[in-house]
């Protein structure tokens, strides 16, 4: 008898798949070139029958390099290695779904190079996206450091089309620091955003993934950014000489005689340019941002702490925004099936802003309207200057200062400096997530609960304005505060399985949220002394107060999604969501938001000949329906017809002589048939990679 070593047909092999010493769940283990395969369990273990010892076993997992091993041993343990390129291709799509960028069948924009963006001289997360993604427009709001830039995806399609921000799966959650961001995913079409239903709004959805605790040795990192910010390409008003010519010409062309005040012989004050108002209200502003992060962890427990401080001085004088932020992320693995994740965020912001949007009292337009013959300060007593001189000698000599020719205009430097306003907000978010993996192979249960507490305090004192132009001989003090309590609960079952050339994934989920906000506002006027120590309601001659309740507002949602792909060539995804909104009448308080997407990766067909010129080609199509719950205020059911006449509000009535009365109102009564705004969108797209992947192309028609 001769000893030899041979394998029987259909022999069984087994082993374990790990990454950085940690077992990987759900790794695809397939006999190359066949449909025979399995996936690793919660411990990273697998067992598989192979045809013979000549078989090649392929191990693949999103975000890791694919490994191949010969089936020449009964036990094969594999260590997968992180692939930075593959990680960049993994796209988060919401509610636990993720896919490779090449497998997408919806229109999605991805921004993963976020660490470099965090070093740009920007003051907000929104501004980080400026100029980074096609179809995403970011517009600053007039230089006010306390304002939020406007983000528009594929143009404005509604009066209230605010973008929905989803941070680590939580709609509306804050971002503690720009340095905490790992990636942005912009859901551009309705099909990808439909999974968020009526919450998605008409403006689209932006998914933000933040940095998490990782296994490894303790590490400490610091990032600091300093700089000076300036406004550029500022508009400029006419000089005093140019304004006189313009006014004279406009009256002459209309066949009218210019007012006497525009005659420099009668009123020589207006003929000299004294002030550059844009230069007077804008400045070079210093900004700084500091971020300190510490992380540590092992297989059973890991955590990450980050602390950040931002100080942004506004380019408008006397404006600023400051924030102090703390974030904690921890993951606790209780056993091989159950893990608990905790996210905690605390943000404290304070600032002094400015009205930059109003066409009547906005500081930018006031700087354009204010005559350049005027001065910032009255040279006689150092008080704020008006539209013209208040020198008694000048008025006595020329009979008037002709202030009426300029209309109601306020000194913009006064607007930014005299009013003493203060705004402070504290925002706390806590999210606890429970995960139970491998209930059955590929089946996972996730339960998440989020609580949010936000408080705000605002104070503004407006002194008497007695200079010529738009005087206001009454001072006032305004204070307000509010408290918002909100919670969100989500329970989901997800399933992922790959067998042969087929891959299938599914989701069923329920979500519920509740929000209530209470506020108090006080106003006082008639302060005899405007000194700061007397800017309290006890020194006001009259006071008024009011309170309000917004909510309680509650919503419930049912969500499902099913995705299928075959042989890395054909991809189909369908989703459906039903939302119930407590703010709407019962008959119309629900809506359905379906979506379907399909993709065909032509470059993986046998007839397609890949080359350096064109290595990847994919066609995709999608359709979806989204809603816009934000178009309806939470307390809409409580609206009733107004009970008094006010000509400014446009109420009208019928009385004797057809005068204004109160029998019929143009009010805001409750509409029992009201529902939310919905919209549908179809999208057809093409993706290609050319010139050895140096050039990528995405084309969409929608």
Secondary structure, 3 states (H helix, E strand, C coil): CCCCCCCCCCEEEEEEEEECCEECCCCEEEECCCCCEEECCCCCEEEEEECCCCCEEEEECCCECCEEEECCCCECCEECCECHHHHHHEEEEECCEEEEHHHCCCCEEEECCHHHHCCCCCCCHHHHCCCCCCCEEEECCCCCCCCCCEEEECCCCCCCCCCEEEECCEECCCCCCHHHEEEEEEECCHHHHHHHHHHHCCCCEEEEEECCCCCEEEEEEEEEEEEEECCCCCCCCCCHHHHHHHHHHHHHHCCCCCCHHHCCCCCHHHHCCCCCHHHHHECCEEEEEEEEEEEEECCCEEEEEEEEEEEEECCECCCEEEEEEEEEEEEEECCCCEEEEEEEEEEEEEEECCCCCCCCCCHHHHHHHCCCCCCCECCCCCCECCCCCCCHHHHHHHCCCCHHHHCCCCCHHHHHHCCEEEEEEEEEEEEEEEEECCCCCCEEEEEEEEEEEEEEEEEEEECCECCCCCCECCCEEEEEEEEEEEEEEEEEEEEEEEECCEEEEEEEEEEEEEEEEEEEEEEEECCCCCCHHHCCHHHCCEEEEEEEEEEEEEEEEEEEEEEEEECCCEEEEEEEEEEEECCCCHHHCEEEEEEEEEEEEHHHCCCCCCCCCEEEEEEEEEEEEEEEHHHCCCCHHHCCCCCCCCHHHCCCCCCHHHCCCCCCCCCCCCCCCCCCEEEEEEEEEEEEEECCCCEEEEEEEC
